[in-house]
Amino acid sequence: MSEDIHHNCGVAAVCRLGKSAGAGDVTAMLPQMLLDLQNRGQLAAGLTSYQPKRPQILDTFKDVGAVSEVFRMSHPGKYRSILSEYSGQAAIGHTRYATCGQDDARYAQPFERHHGRLWKWFAFAFNGQLANYTDLRDRLLARRHYHFTLDTDTEIIMHALSYRLRGDSPPDIRKVMASLGRDFDGAYNIAFLDAMGRMFVARDPLGIRPMSWARKGNLFAAASESVALSNLGFTDIKSLSPGEMAIVENGKLRFERFAPNHRCSHCFFEWVYFSNVASTMDGSSVYMARANSGRLLAEMETEKIDSSYVVVPVPDTAKAAADSFAFSLGVPCVEGLIRNRYIGRTFIQPSGTRGRSVQGKYTPLSEILAGKRVFLVEDSIVRSTTLRALADQIRNQGRAKEVHVRVACPPIVAPCFYGIDMSRISELFAPKFAGRNYKGTPTPEMHKRMAKVLKIDSLRYLSAEDVAECIGIDSKKLCTGCITGRYPTEWGKKHFRRAKRQSRRGKEGVRTYE
């Protein structure tokens, strides 16, 4: 989306199985996997590797910056040195964005906890957000001698894991995850590695965030998105089921359910915006979902099309929808906006730099836009600040005759409490137009009022039901809280009730956590 909002992180894991588990470095695969997950976070990156032949059986390398910066990939000598020092037969990795916490290396993941007992010495990477973070934190602080150094739910998970790994013998790690699952509310994918060489990758019981896995010979790997596995050469890539965990122990891979899966609630935004267009999640292609949205928008089009119209995508996540929209209408799809590739995704940048980045992010081409009626195709509108600026640029700098915005997503009318940084109703564009009885389908009158405020010639969104059709997944299996106000967990519902009360009073304070 043009204004880019924060999103959850990306996790990855890889290890060797069977008799080969004692030999063969896998660490070199992690930076490449994380590069394919860079769209999920640009603030920090890191990895933890397992190598029983070195004093630091588990060792973690992480820092602030993009993946290529952290691992010094532009300096071959330094890059090889890092990979050599942290070589191992199993490794987990993480790329981070910040919903909370400061921009320093302490918040980078994986988190590692040292201990003399090997099963209590562990590292983990976390993708998602615990909606009941504050409750969990208060419960721990109510006990004697608990202290938190970081303002993040990742630290809560570290304490919770540490507590459940106590005792004089290694506990069953399925039971450890089952215990966590009974306490946690929200989205949580976890990649875990301990100093005994045990690894697990777990997906929360609702499957809110995606998690893919694959096996090729004696190599097992998992990642937040399938593209990180396909680019390693894996072909038979599957999605981890909600409430399921892949466990590697003694060189053997097994799958166990740690929590019942009464229903799925996959985040629809993964297909609309967050995920790499080359990824496939839960059996549904990201590219096809976006292309379907463009086709559906074209079917709804009421403008009388002639040669004066052109379609312009907002790069890059709207391109598949724009191409499909243009093809269905028989209208040229042109690059009327050129993106500065060195600025990156402002949605997943710290809020203090987002505004400055957006100003120079796009350049309209008057040679293409002058005198044209422009269909500007967006994947979504959250705050609308940047869209207004874009429409103004297209009309003034690009000298377009008209600007018609088509959005391959429904209006965002409610906050997210599961890992997307839009936690206040007041920061959203659409709620003031939706009304109390809004059910997820924008009306023509709603479109007209919004277009007037945005100073564009027309506006059209998809509906909540349209999204399910585009993705090819039953709407009952999608989390649509931010477009319908209906949340899949108890704490999500609690936060929304509170957000609505505070919005009416003008005193919103709900926070999101990483």
Secondary structure, DSSP 8 states (H G I E B T S, - for coil): -TT------EEEEEEE-GGGGGS---TTHHHHHHHHTGGG--SEEEEEEE-TTSSSSEEEEEEES-HHHHTTTTSHHHHHHHHHHT--SEEEEEEE--SSS-SSGGG-S-EEE--SSGGG-EEEEEEEEETTHHHHHHHHHTSTT---SSSSHHHHHHHHHHHHT-SSS---HHHHHHHHHHH--EEEEEEEEETTS-EEEE--TT--S--EEEEETTEEEEESSTHHHHTTT--SEEE--TTEEEEEETTEEEEEESS--S---EETHIIIIIS-TT-EETTEEHHHHHHHHHHHHHHH--S---TTEEEEE-TTTTHHHHHHHHHHHT--B---EEE-TTT--GGGS-HHHHHHHHHTTEEE-HHHHTT-EEEEEES--SS-HHHHHHHHHHHHTS--SEEEEEESS----S--SSS-S---GGG-SSHHHH-TT--S---HHHHHHHHHHHT-SEEEE--HHHHHHHHTS-GGGEE-HHHHS--SSHHHHHHHHHHHHHHHHT--------
